[in-house]
Amino acid sequence: MASASVIDDYVATLDRTLRGPARVRRDMVTEARDSLADTADAYLAEGVDRAEAERMAVAEFGPVRVIAPGYQEELAAHQGRRTAAVLFITVPLLTVMWSGIWKIFPEPPPAAMAAKPAWFTPLSHFLDWFQLCMGVVGALALLTLGRPPRRMRHPGLVTRALGILVWIQVPAVLLMSAALSAGNAAALRGFSDYPPGAVASTLSYLVAGWLLYSATRCLIASRPLPMAPTVRRQRVLG
């Protein structure tokens, strides 16, 4: 195997350049190192000295500015799949959970029901459908980003669009939920002391935070690298 020198410098630069899921990035960098080492060993077997063999292997593999965008596209796809899976699984489940909570929560008195504003019921129905539609978006993104790498076109754009949508969806849901709570305050007396409601609220906030964190990672992973135009990753096998 090649010693720590030109190859190690190249791999370290590649690792610093890439952004995305740590395990996937680490596997990619390890694969690049192994490929470079195998190529260098092949040159060594031909009688080339080690330093020159490493330089030749790096030159054959390609400059980091050319190789990195292809790696970054794959990292963006991995991050997009993670976020899409979270969106697809959690958002519809939360919608069903809250529907069940309102079915078992003690029925408010008629006076409280009559105090609800006219927009309450339409907004409540819209929120349910909005959440379910976002679950569908998660499923479509998961299918799109789950295609083989060679069949994916611009996965970074899909991942970026997903991150932006989630950053729109989560604050919108929180605002609509807050409006519904304010508009139905009379009927919600005692809800804060209702155990199922407290559990559902906690889970909802945890999922919201998880989604925003994951969406932020999508935006980071899909941000174009300050390098050459994107090209597909080249694999060099020894």
PyMOL commands that set and color helices and strands:
alter all, ss='L'
color gray80, all
select helices_A, chain A and resi 6-17+22-45+50-61+64-104+110-114+120-145+149-151+155-183+186-188+191-193+195-221
alter helices_A, ss='H'
color red, helices_A
deselect
rebuild
show_as cartoon
